[in-house]
């Protein structure tokens, strides 16, 4: 005797199949609940108001440069962790994001401090080399030390803006 398992609710109803419930299976409800909890856990941090000295400023890592550096130092991840630690300590911490190609591929990975809605690069950061000022970017950010330098100079620039 063949029977359709989907129509039968339990072993007691082999002769008289139960009506299929009008809700999704329970496993999907747990999956949806897990996704919602995970998503909602990040909302307070995502919508947290930036400090006054960092508002509108972002450290932008060139996506093209990172794709060429696969398997090597992850500049984006290092800057992200440094930014989170600095924000937790109350220091100026610009938001870290991926950006489009800056046109300085031979100097990559490249990091820019940008501000405003159109991401205008900041070029007058104290401590930048002549080439970096010319390219309006931190160049050769391919180690933890260089990532810390780029973040530290950017953070100091934002702290000086707040002091003025």
Backbone torsions as a table, in degrees:
resi	resn	phi	psi	omega
1	UNK	NA	126.1	177.2
2	UNK	-100.1	146.2	178.0
3	UNK	-146.7	155.7	-178.1
4	UNK	-91.6	117.1	-177.1
5	UNK	-65.9	-34.6	-177.7
6	UNK	-62.9	-30.1	-178.4
7	UNK	-81.1	-20.4	-176.4
8	UNK	-97.3	129.6	-175.9
9	UNK	-83.0	-40.4	179.4
10	UNK	-155.2	176.4	-175.5
11	UNK	-69.0	-19.3	179.8
12	UNK	-73.9	-20.2	-174.7
13	UNK	-109.1	37.9	-178.9
14	UNK	-66.1	-35.9	-179.1
15	UNK	-82.0	-36.2	-176.1
16	UNK	-122.3	96.2	-176.0
17	UNK	-61.9	141.8	177.3
18	UNK	-76.3	156.9	173.8
19	UNK	-72.3	136.5	179.7
20	UNK	-64.4	131.5	178.9
21	UNK	-63.9	150.8	-177.1
22	UNK	-88.9	22.6	179.0
23	UNK	-124.9	158.1	179.3
24	UNK	-67.4	157.9	179.1
25	UNK	-57.1	153.3	-174.8
26	UNK	-61.0	-34.1	-179.3
27	UNK	-62.3	-34.0	177.8
28	UNK	-70.3	-33.7	177.6
29	UNK	-64.6	-39.6	177.2
30	UNK	-67.1	-39.4	178.2
31	UNK	-63.9	-45.6	178.9
32	UNK	-63.5	-42.5	178.5
33	UNK	-62.5	-41.4	178.6
34	UNK	-63.3	-42.0	178.5
35	UNK	-64.1	-42.9	179.7
36	UNK	-64.1	-43.2	179.3
37	UNK	-63.1	-42.8	178.7
38	UNK	-63.6	-43.5	-179.2
39	UNK	-66.9	-42.7	-178.3
40	UNK	-69.8	-25.0	179.0
41	UNK	-65.6	-30.6	-179.2
42	UNK	-87.9	-10.5	-176.1
43	UNK	-63.9	-45.8	-179.5
44	UNK	-58.7	-39.8	179.9
45	UNK	-70.3	-36.3	-177.8
46	UNK	-69.2	-40.3	-177.8
47	UNK	-95.3	8.1	179.0
48	UNK	-63.1	136.0	-178.9
49	UNK	-69.1	129.7	178.1
50	UNK	-69.6	155.6	177.8
51	UNK	-67.5	158.2	-172.4
52	UNK	-59.2	-34.8	-176.6
53	UNK	-79.6	-12.1	-178.3
54	UNK	-108.3	-4.4	-174.5
55	UNK	-60.1	122.8	178.4
56	UNK	85.3	-4.4	179.9
57	UNK	-101.8	137.3	-179.8
58	UNK	-140.2	145.5	170.4
59	UNK	-93.1	117.9	-175.8
60	UNK	-107.1	121.8	179.0
61	UNK	-97.9	130.9	-178.5
62	UNK	-67.3	119.8	-178.8
63	UNK	-66.7	-36.0	-179.8
64	UNK	-65.0	-41.9	179.5
65	UNK	-63.6	-40.4	-179.3
66	UNK	-67.3	-36.3	-179.6
67	UNK	-66.8	-27.0	177.0
68	UNK	-79.7	-17.8	-176.0
69	UNK	-99.2	20.2	-177.3
70	UNK	-54.5	134.9	178.9
71	UNK	87.8	-9.4	179.0
72	UNK	-104.3	-159.0	-178.2
73	UNK	-62.1	133.7	178.9
74	UNK	-94.6	97.4	-177.1
75	UNK	-62.3	-44.4	-177.8
76	UNK	-60.0	-48.3	-178.8
77	UNK	-62.1	-42.2	179.9
78	UNK	-63.9	-44.2	179.7
79	UNK	-67.7	-36.7	178.4
80	UNK	-61.6	-47.2	179.3
81	UNK	-64.3	-40.5	178.9
82	UNK	-64.8	-40.8	179.4
83	UNK	-63.6	-43.2	178.8
84	UNK	-64.1	-41.6	179.3
85	UNK	-66.3	-41.0	179.9
86	UNK	-66.4	-41.8	178.7
87	UNK	-63.7	-39.2	178.8
88	UNK	-66.0	-31.0	179.2
89	UNK	-85.4	-5.2	178.8
90	UNK	87.7	13.0	178.5
91	UNK	-88.8	160.0	176.0
92	UNK	-61.9	126.4	-175.5
93	UNK	-139.7	100.2	177.4
94	UNK	-68.0	152.6	176.7
95	UNK	-68.3	139.5	-179.3
96	UNK	-104.1	130.7	-178.9
97	UNK	-141.6	163.1	173.3
98	UNK	-86.6	144.7	179.4
99	UNK	-133.9	176.6	178.9
100	UNK	-74.2	172.4	179.4
101	UNK	-61.3	136.6	-179.7
102	UNK	-96.5	-6.5	-179.8
103	UNK	86.1	9.1	-179.9
104	UNK	-116.1	46.6	-173.3
105	UNK	-60.5	-34.3	-178.3
106	UNK	-72.8	-10.1	179.7
107	UNK	-108.0	9.4	-169.7
108	UNK	-78.6	167.0	-1.6
109	UNK	-67.2	141.9	-175.2
110	UNK	-111.7	138.8	177.7
111	UNK	-127.5	132.7	177.7
112	UNK	-119.5	142.9	167.2
113	UNK	-92.9	118.2	-177.6
114	UNK	-121.6	158.5	176.9
115	UNK	-142.1	159.8	177.6
116	UNK	83.7	173.6	-178.0
117	UNK	-66.5	-32.3	-178.2
118	UNK	-96.7	10.2	174.8
119	UNK	57.6	59.0	176.8
120	UNK	-72.8	124.4	-179.2
121	UNK	-69.7	142.1	175.8
122	UNK	-93.7	127.9	-175.7
123	UNK	-116.6	-10.2	-175.3
124	UNK	-100.9	44.9	-179.5
125	UNK	-86.4	124.2	179.0
126	UNK	-62.3	133.6	178.8
127	UNK	103.3	-10.6	177.3
128	UNK	-74.5	147.7	175.7
129	UNK	-76.2	169.9	179.5
130	UNK	-60.0	-41.6	177.7
131	UNK	-64.2	-39.9	-179.6
132	UNK	-66.2	-39.8	177.7
133	UNK	-63.9	-42.6	-179.9
134	UNK	-63.4	-42.3	-179.5
135	UNK	-85.4	-7.1	-178.3
136	UNK	55.8	38.4	-176.4
137	UNK	-152.9	156.4	168.1
138	UNK	-84.3	127.2	-173.6
139	UNK	-104.1	155.3	177.2
140	UNK	52.7	47.0	178.6
141	UNK	-85.1	75.5	-174.4
142	UNK	-120.5	20.3	176.4
143	UNK	-150.1	165.0	178.3
144	UNK	-59.9	-39.7	-179.6
145	UNK	-63.4	-44.1	-179.9
146	UNK	-69.4	-34.7	176.6
147	UNK	-66.8	-41.9	177.2
148	UNK	-63.8	-38.1	178.2
149	UNK	-63.5	-47.8	179.9
150	UNK	-62.0	-43.6	180.0
151	UNK	-68.4	-42.5	-178.0
152	UNK	-63.7	-44.2	178.7
153	UNK	-66.0	-38.0	177.3
154	UNK	-66.3	-43.0	179.2
155	UNK	-64.1	-41.0	177.6
156	UNK	-64.1	-40.2	177.1
157	UNK	-59.2	-44.4	179.2
158	UNK	-67.6	-36.9	177.7
159	UNK	-65.3	-38.9	178.4
160	UNK	-67.5	-34.4	176.4
161	UNK	-63.7	-40.6	-179.1
162	UNK	-68.0	-33.0	-178.8
163	UNK	-72.2	-27.6	-178.5
164	UNK	-72.9	NA	NA
